[in-house]
Amino acid sequence: MSKRNPTKSQRAVMELLDQGLPVEQIANSLGKSALAVKKQLSRIKRRVREGRIDPSPLPIERAASEPRIYLAGFDVFGRDAKEHGEHLKQLCRDRGFVGLYPLDGQVPSSLRRQDAARWIYAANIELIRSADIVMANLDDFRGSGEPDSGTAFEVGFAAALGKPIWAYRSSGETLVERVKAAAIGAEGGFCAGGYLIEDFGLSVNLMLACSTQLVVGGPAGCLDAIRSEVVEGSHHVGGSGLAKR
């Protein structure tokens, strides 16, 4: 006998039951009598036992199966850092992901500045360890041509853990196109500080470019690419053990 998915009516009852609501409250929520809900639950349980329908997963089961994405980037330094973090996490939820934002934790107010820094470092390290995927904002930060150093560290740490890493930039311009050369030598252009502007046709330093799957666009476009390749494609993360922890 082939199984079928629960009907819309059955799913509504099951989801309220999963939330731990009593029969009377389920009945009130659905505008039904308690007796009608009890009869429907009995039918659902019988059909599940008979293998005629597949019950919907519990909320905790759904959460465990959703890929967790660590949202790396210098956005945490913005004036609207908290609001932007909520926006990023909503983008994740819209695509079936769980977003892990560096500012999610509450730093204890009793800590001195350097102790607070160590607390944040340890908290972010644990978030990266718990993530299935890391997504990084590699746009320029505090200077032309260079992403945020903290984000670069997090990308490197994730690479060392063997986690899939995705990144995004608002422009696909190469370093040579973006960094103004103050001098030209036999090796190529040199910046105002006297350092060679690397020319590999890449938009960021080769260690970042070669360790990430880089998307030109914003976080929404990057998440769409992740969903397309990792979730809807041949790979799967979140409960599958693809990402090393």
VOBA-1610 file (N, C-alpha, C; in pm, whole numbers, padded with zeros to 5 digits, always signed):
BEGIN
Met+00085-00119+00000Met+00000+00000+00000Met+00090+00125+00000Ser+00069+00214-00094Ser+00151+00333-00104Ser+00105+00438-00003Lys+00203+00509+00053Lys+00170+00614+00149Lys+00137+00742+00075Arg+00056+00827+00139Arg+00027+00957+00083Arg+00048+01062+00190Asn+00066+01186+00148Asn+00084+01295+00243Asn-00049+01326+00312Pro-00043+01379+00435Pro-00167+01417+00503Pro-00242+01524+00425Thr-00374+01526+00438Thr-00453+01632+00376Thr-00429+01762+00452Lys-00477+01872+00394Lys-00460+02003+00459Lys-00525+02004+00597Ser-00644+01944+00606Ser-00715+01938+00735Ser-00639+01853+00836Gln-00588+01737+00790Gln-00512+01650+00881Gln-00383+01718+00926Arg-00317+01787+00833Arg-00191+01854+00866Arg-00213+01963+00970Ala-00324+02037+00958Ala-00354+02143+01055Ala-00369+02087+01195Val-00440+01975+01206Val-00458+01911+01337Val-00325+01860+01391Met-00247+01796+01306Met-00120+01739+01350Met-00022+01846+01395Glu-00018+01959+01324Glu+00076+02065+01361Glu+00040+02126+01496Leu-00090+02143+01523Leu-00131+02195+01654Leu-00103+02093+01764Leu-00120+01966+01733Leu-00089+01861+01830Leu+00060+01859+01860Asp+00143+01878+01756Asp+00289+01883+01774Asp+00330+01996+01867Gln+00252+02102+01870Gln+00284+02216+01957Gln+00248+02190+02102Gly+00191+02073+02129Gly+00156+02037+02266Gly+00022+02089+02313Leu-00062+02134+02218Leu-00192+02189+02256Leu-00290+02076+02291Pro-00375+02095+02392Pro-00476+01995+02425Pro-00586+01993+02319Val-00663+01885+02318Val-00767+01868+02217Val-00865+01985+02216Glu-00903+02032+02335Glu-01000+02141+02344Glu-00948+02268+02276Gln-00819+02298+02296Gln-00761+02418+02235Gln-00746+02402+02085Ile-00713+02281+02041Ile-00706+02253+01897Ile-00843+02275+01835Ala-00946+02225+01902Ala-01083+02241+01852Ala-01119+02388+01840Asn-01085+02469+01941Asn-01115+02612+01937Asn-01041+02681+01824Ser-00914+02642+01803Ser-00834+02705+01697Ser-00889+02675+01559Leu-00944+02556+01542Leu-00993+02514+01411Leu-01144+02535+01394Gly-01210+02582+01499Gly-01353+02604+01490Gly-01432+02474+01483Lys-01380+02370+01548Lys-01447+02240+01549Lys-01485+02202+01690Ser-01567+02100+01704Ser-01599+02048+01836Ser-01485+01957+01883Ala-01470+01945+02014Ala-01366+01858+02070Ala-01387+01714+02026Leu-01515+01673+02015Leu-01545+01537+01973Leu-01499+01512+01830Ala-01522+01611+01742Ala-01481+01596+01603Ala-01329+01586+01590Val-01258+01664+01671Val-01111+01659+01668Val-01061+01524+01720Lys-01123+01474+01827Lys-01082+01344+01881Lys-01102+01234+01777Lys-01214+01237+01705Lys-01240+01137+01601Lys-01138+01149+01488Gln-01105+01272+01451Gln-01008+01291+01343Gln-00870+01242+01384Leu-00832+01269+01509Leu-00703+01221+01558Leu-00697+01069+01561Ser-00807+01007+01597Ser-00812+00860+01598Ser-00793+00805+01458Arg-00858+00868+01360Arg-00843+00823+01221Arg-00700+00842+01173Ile-00640+00956+01208Ile-00502+00984+01166Ile-00407+00880+01225Lys-00420+00853+01355Lys-00332+00756+01422Lys-00347+00618+01359Arg-00471+00580+01327Arg-00493+00449+01267Arg-00427+00440+01130Arg-00440+00545+01051Arg-00382+00543+00916Arg-00230+00549+00918Val-00175+00617+01021Val-00029+00617+01035Val+00019+00477+01070Arg-00049+00410+01164Arg-00012+00273+01202Arg-00024+00178+01084Glu-00123+00199+01001Glu-00144+00112+00885Glu-00050+00146+00770Gly+00026+00255+00786Gly+00119+00294+00681Gly+00053+00362+00562Arg-00066+00418+00583Arg-00138+00479+00473Arg-00103+00626+00453Ile-00051+00692+00558Ile-00006+00831+00543Ile+00126+00848+00615Asp+00204+00945+00569Asp+00329+00982+00632Asp+00304+01103+00721Pro+00326+01094+00850Pro+00304+01210+00936Pro+00407+01317+00908Ser+00367+01443+00927Ser+00461+01554+00912Ser+00566+01545+01022Pro+00690+01586+00995Pro+00793+01582+01099Pro+00761+01679+01211Leu+00805+01647+01330Leu+00789+01737+01443Leu+00872+01863+01419Pro+00835+01974+01484Pro+00913+02098+01466Pro+01062+02080+01494Ile+01095+02004+01599Ile+01236+01983+01631Ile+01305+01900+01523Glu+01229+01810+01459Glu+01286+01730+01350Glu+01309+01817+01227Arg+01215+01910+01202Arg+01234+02001+01088Arg+01355+02090+01111Ala+01368+02141+01234Ala+01480+02229+01265Ala+01613+02156+01250Ala+01616+02030+01291Ala+01740+01952+01283Ala+01780+01924+01139Ser+01681+01922+01048Ser+01711+01889+00908Ser+01741+02012+00825Glu+01719+02133+00879Glu+01744+02255+00803Glu+01892+02292+00810Pro+01957+02312+00696Pro+02098+02351+00697Pro+02120+02480+00775Arg+02225+02483+00856Arg+02260+02600+00937Arg+02371+02676+00867Ile+02349+02805+00844Ile+02444+02887+00770Ile+02499+02997+00860Tyr+02630+02999+00877Tyr+02694+03107+00953Tyr+02710+03226+00862Leu+02662+03343+00906Leu+02656+03463+00823Leu+02773+03554+00857Ala+02886+03530+00792Ala+03007+03607+00820Ala+03006+03737+00741Gly+03062+03841+00800Gly+03071+03967+00726Gly+03090+04086+00818Phe+03131+04198+00759Phe+03154+04319+00838Phe+03024+04393+00870Asp+02911+04334+00832Asp+02781+04394+00860Asp+02761+04418+01011Val+02831+04341+01093Val+02817+04355+01239Val+02867+04491+01288Phe+02939+04564+01204Phe+02990+04695+01245Phe+02900+04810+01198Gly+02795+04778+01126Gly+02705+04881+01077Gly+02619+04941+01186Arg+02565+05059+01160Arg+02476+05124+01257Arg+02348+05043+01276Asp+02309+04972+01172Asp+02187+04890+01177Asp+02220+04742+01185Ala+02328+04709+01255Ala+02379+04571+01257Ala+02274+04470+01301Lys+02201+04499+01408Lys+02102+04405+01458Lys+01989+04386+01356Glu+01939+04497+01302Glu+01830+04489+01205Glu+01875+04414+01079His+01998+04441+01036His+02049+04372+00917His+02063+04223+00944Gly+02104+04188+01065Gly+02115+04047+01100Gly+01980+03978+01094Glu+01875+04044+01143Glu+01740+03986+01137Glu+01696+03971+00992His+01734+04068+00909His+01702+04060+00765His+01770+03939+00701Leu+01898+03920+00733Leu+01972+03806+00678Leu+01911+03673+00724Lys+01873+03667+00850Lys+01815+03543+00902Lys+01678+03516+00839Gln+01603+03622+00809Gln+01475+03602+00741Gln+01497+03552+00599Leu+01598+03604+00531Leu+01632+03554+00398Leu+01663+03404+00405Cys+01731+03364+00511Cys+01763+03221+00530Cys+01635+03141+00552Arg+01549+03189+00641Arg+01425+03116+00670Arg+01339+03100+00546Asp+01335+03204+00463Asp+01255+03199+00340Asp+01300+03087+00247Arg+01424+03041+00264Arg+01481+02940+00175Arg+01503+02807+00246Gly+01450+02794+00365Gly+01462+02667+00438Gly+01592+02650+00511Phe+01662+02760+00541Phe+01788+02755+00615Phe+01769+02816+00754Val+01865+02788+00841Val+01873+02854+00970Val+01996+02945+00967Gly+01974+03075+00982Gly+02085+03169+00979Gly+02146+03189+01117Leu+02279+03183+01125Leu+02352+03205+01250Leu+02429+03335+01237Tyr+02386+03436+01310Tyr+02445+03569+01297Tyr+02539+03595+01414Pro+02658+03652+01388Pro+02756+03672+01495Pro+02706+03751+01616Leu+02606+03837+01597Leu+02557+03918+01708Leu+02439+03855+01781Asp+02410+03728+01752Asp+02296+03662+01816Asp+02315+03649+01967Gly+02436+03628+02011Gly+02462+03609+02154Gly+02464+03742+02229Gln+02429+03738+02354Gln+02430+03857+02439Gln+02557+03859+02522Val+02646+03955+02493Val+02771+03964+02567Val+02742+04005+02711Pro+02791+03931+02811Pro+02767+03969+02950Pro+02815+04111+02979Ser+02730+04192+03037Ser+02762+04334+03060Ser+02873+04353+03163Ser+02899+04251+03243Ser+03000+04263+03349Ser+03143+04250+03297Leu+03159+04207+03171Leu+03294+04183+03118Leu+03365+04312+03080Arg+03496+04315+03105Arg+03577+04426+03058Arg+03596+04413+02907Arg+03644+04519+02842Arg+03647+04522+02696Arg+03723+04405+02634Gln+03842+04377+02683Gln+03920+04268+02624Gln+03859+04132+02655Asp+03799+04118+02772Asp+03731+03993+02805Asp+03607+03977+02717Ala+03539+04088+02687Ala+03423+04083+02598Ala+03466+04039+02458Ala+03581+04088+02415Ala+03632+04049+02284Ala+03658+03899+02279Arg+03717+03844+02385Arg+03744+03700+02390Arg+03613+03621+02393Trp+03513+03674+02463Trp+03382+03608+02470Trp+03321+03601+02330Ile+03326+03713+02257Ile+03269+03717+02122Ile+03344+03620+02030Tyr+03477+03620+02042Tyr+03558+03528+01960Tyr+03516+03383+01984Ala+03508+03344+02110Ala+03473+03205+02143Ala+03332+03171+02095Ala+03238+03265+02110Ala+03100+03240+02069Ala+03091+03221+01918Asn+03164+03305+01842Asn+03160+03293+01696Asn+03229+03166+01647Ile+03335+03127+01714Ile+03402+03002+01680Ile+03306+02884+01695Glu+03230+02884+01803Glu+03135+02775+01826Glu+03022+02778+01724Leu+02978+02898+01685Leu+02874+02908+01582Leu+02924+02850+01450Ile+03048+02881+01415Ile+03104+02827+01290Ile+03115+02675+01298Arg+03159+02625+01412Arg+03168+02479+01429Arg+03032+02413+01412Ser+02928+02478+01460Ser+02794+02419+01455Ser+02727+02435+01319Ala+02784+02517+01233Ala+02721+02545+01104Ala+02748+02434+01002Asp+02656+02420+00907Asp+02677+02329+00795Asp+02746+02400+00680Ile+02722+02530+00669Ile+02774+02612+00559Ile+02814+02747+00618Val+02915+02809+00558Val+02950+02947+00593Val+02927+03034+00470Met+02858+03145+00489Met+02837+03242+00381Met+02898+03374+00425Ala+02988+03430+00342Ala+03066+03547+00382Ala+03045+03664+00288Asn+03034+03783+00346Asn+03031+03907+00271Asn+03176+03949+00248Leu+03224+03940+00125Leu+03363+03972+00094Leu+03378+04104+00019Asp+03280+04193+00033Asp+03294+04326-00024Asp+03409+04399+00045Asp+03461+04503-00020Asp+03570+04580+00038Asp+03527+04643+00170Phe+03623+04654+00262Phe+03592+04709+00394Phe+03710+04794+00442Arg+03683+04918+00471Arg+03784+05012+00522Arg+03905+05022+00430Gly+03884+05010+00302Gly+03994+05023+00208Gly+03966+04949+00080Ser+04011+05004-00030Ser+03985+04946-00160Ser+04060+04814-00178Gly+03988+04712-00217Gly+04050+04585-00252Gly+04060+04483-00140Glu+04028+04523-00017Glu+04048+04432+00094Glu+03919+04405+00172Pro+03875+04279+00180Pro+03761+04243+00265Pro+03797+04258+00413Asp+03699+04247+00499Asp+03718+04254+00644Asp+03810+04142+00690Ser+03909+04177+00773Ser+04007+04077+00818Ser+03942+03971+00907Gly+03844+04011+00989Gly+03776+03913+01073Gly+03699+03811+00990Thr+03636+03859+00884Thr+03563+03769+00794Thr+03660+03676+00724Ala+03775+03730+00682Ala+03876+03646+00617Ala+03922+03535+00711Phe+03941+03569+00839Phe+03979+03467+00937Phe+03872+03359+00946Glu+03745+03401+00952Glu+03636+03304+00966Glu+03627+03213+00844Val+03652+03268+00725Val+03655+03185+00604Val+03767+03082+00616Gly+03885+03126+00662Gly+03997+03033+00677Gly+03969+02925+00779Phe+03907+02963+00889Phe+03873+02865+00993Phe+03773+02763+00940Ala+03673+02812+00868Ala+03573+02721+00810Ala+03638+02627+00708Ala+03733+02679+00630Ala+03803+02595+00533Ala+03883+02486+00605Ala+03944+02522+00717Ala+04020+02423+00793Ala+03929+02314+00849Leu+03804+02349+00876Leu+03707+02251+00926Leu+03644+02169+00814Gly+03674+02205+00691Gly+03620+02132+00577Gly+03476+02167+00544Lys+03429+02284+00584Lys+03290+02323+00559Lys+03275+02389+00422Pro+03161+02369+00357Pro+03136+02441+00232Pro+03129+02591+00260Ile+03197+02671+00178Ile+03201+02815+00199Ile+03152+02887+00073Trp+03056+02974+00091Trp+03004+03058-00016Trp+03030+03202+00022Ala+03047+03286-00079Ala+03073+03427-00051Ala+03006+03511-00159Tyr+02991+03639-00129Tyr+02931+03728-00229Tyr+03001+03863-00227Arg+03003+03923-00345Arg+03054+04059-00364Arg+02956+04134-00453Ser+02944+04263-00432Ser+02851+04342-00511Ser+02903+04368-00652Ser+03032+04349-00673Ser+03093+04373-00804Ser+03187+04259-00841Gly+03195+04233-00970Gly+03285+04129-01017Gly+03418+04184-01066Glu+03444+04313-01042Glu+03570+04372-01086Glu+03689+04301-01020Thr+03797+04289-01095Thr+03917+04225-01041Thr+03992+04323-00951Leu+04088+04272-00876Leu+04170+04357-00790Leu+04243+04464-00871Val+04295+04425-00986Val+04368+04520-01070Val+04278+04632-01118Glu+04153+04599-01147Glu+04057+04700-01191Glu+04013+04790-01076Arg+04018+04741-00956Arg+03961+04811-00842Arg+04063+04890-00761Val+04185+04841-00752Val+04288+04907-00670Val+04374+04996-00758Lys+04379+05122-00722Lys+04455+05219-00801Lys+04604+05194-00787Ala+04671+05183-00899Ala+04817+05161-00898Ala+04889+05295-00887Ala+04977+05306-00787Ala+05056+05429-00769Ala+05183+05424-00850Ala+05224+05304-00887Ala+05346+05287-00967Ala+05336+05158-01047Ile+05406+05153-01159Ile+05407+05035-01246Ile+05551+04985-01256Gly+05569+04856-01232Gly+05700+04796-01244Gly+05695+04679-01340Ala+05805+04608-01353Ala+05811+04493-01444Ala+05713+04385-01402Glu+05687+04375-01272Glu+05597+04271-01221Glu+05450+04308-01233Gly+05424+04438-01251Gly+05286+04486-01258Gly+05268+04611-01177Gly+05140+04639-01135Gly+05112+04761-01060Gly+05140+04745-00912Phe+05177+04859-00851Phe+05202+04862-00707Phe+05109+04965-00644Cys+05054+04931-00527Cys+04964+05024-00458Cys+05044+05136-00394Ala+04972+05231-00331Ala+05038+05346-00269Ala+05133+05304-00158Gly+05108+05189-00097Gly+05197+05140+00008Gly+05321+05070-00044Gly+05329+05054-00177Gly+05446+04992-00237Gly+05436+04842-00254Tyr+05314+04788-00243Tyr+05295+04643-00253Tyr+05230+04606-00386Leu+05274+04493-00440Leu+05223+04445-00568Leu+05074+04419-00562Ile+05003+04463-00664Ile+04861+04434-00676Ile+04849+04304-00756Glu+04816+04198-00690Glu+04816+04067-00756Glu+04719+04064-00873Asp+04761+04000-00981Asp+04680+03997-01102Asp+04658+03853-01147Phe+04558+03788-01088Phe+04518+03654-01128Phe+04380+03654-01193Gly+04329+03773-01220Gly+04196+03784-01277Gly+04088+03757-01174Leu+04122+03770-01045Leu+04027+03742-00937Leu+03983+03872-00869Ser+03868+03869-00806Ser+03814+03989-00742Ser+03862+04006-00599Val+03916+03900-00539Val+03971+03906-00404Val+04101+03827-00401Asn+04172+03836-00291Asn+04295+03761-00273Asn+04273+03614-00307Leu+04369+03552-00370Leu+04353+03414-00419Leu+04318+03314-00309Met+04363+03339-00186Met+04332+03247-00078Met+04183+03249-00045Leu+04118+03362-00065Leu+03974+03371-00045Leu+03900+03322-00169Ala+03947+03363-00285Ala+03879+03325-00409Ala+03881+03175-00432Cys+03991+03109-00396Cys+04004+02966-00421Cys+03943+02879-00312Ser+03904+02939-00200Ser+03844+02860-00092Ser+03693+02878-00084Thr+03638+02965-00169Thr+03494+02992-00165Thr+03431+02975-00302Gln+03299+02961-00301Gln+03222+02971-00424Gln+03164+03112-00423Leu+03220+03197-00509Leu+03193+03340-00504Leu+03081+03379-00598Val+02982+03450-00546Val+02867+03495-00622Val+02873+03647-00634Val+02850+03698-00753Val+02841+03843-00772Val+02697+03884-00745Gly+02677+03966-00642Gly+02543+04005-00602Gly+02537+04023-00452Gly+02420+04010-00395Gly+02402+04027-00252Gly+02373+03896-00182Pro+02337+03904-00053Pro+02312+03781+00024Pro+02196+03699-00029Ala+02091+03763-00079Ala+01976+03688-00131Ala+02017+03603-00250Gly+02094+03664-00342Gly+02140+03589-00459Gly+02232+03475-00420Cys+02317+03498-00319Cys+02408+03393-00274Cys+02330+03278-00211Leu+02229+03310-00131Leu+02147+03205-00070Leu+02069+03128-00175Asp+02024+03196-00280Asp+01956+03126-00389Asp+02050+03027-00456Ala+02175+03070-00476Ala+02274+02981-00538Ala+02303+02861-00448Ile+02312+02885-00317Ile+02335+02776-00223Ile+02219+02677-00230Arg+02099+02728-00227Arg+01981+02641-00230Arg+01976+02561-00359Ser+02008+02627-00469Ser+02002+02559-00598Ser+02103+02446-00607Glu+02226+02471-00563Glu+02332+02371-00580Glu+02338+02269-00467Val+02321+02316-00344Val+02342+02227-00230Val+02215+02153-00190Val+02102+02223-00186Val+01979+02161-00138Val+01903+02093-00250Glu+01884+02164-00362Glu+01805+02107-00470Glu+01888+02022-00565Gly+02021+02033-00554Gly+02109+01956-00641Gly+02142+01821-00582Ser+02257+01771-00614Ser+02294+01636-00573Ser+02347+01630-00431His+02385+01748-00374His+02440+01748-00240His+02332+01782-00140His+02352+01743-00016His+02257+01777+00089His+02333+01795+00219Val+02297+01900+00290Val+02357+01924+00420Val+02245+01941+00521Gly+02284+01942+00649Gly+02185+01956+00754Gly+02136+01818+00794Gly+02205+01757+00890Gly+02167+01622+00933Gly+02231+01514+00849Ser+02297+01551+00738Ser+02354+01449+00650Ser+02500+01422+00682Gly+02563+01519+00752Gly+02704+01501+00787Gly+02799+01541+00676Leu+02749+01614+00573Leu+02840+01657+00467Leu+02947+01750+00522Ala+02904+01847+00605Ala+03001+01940+00664Ala+03064+01875+00785Lys+03195+01883+00794Lys+03266+01826+00907Lys+03250+01918+01029Arg+03235+01858+01144Arg+03216+01938+01264Arg+03326+01904+01363
//
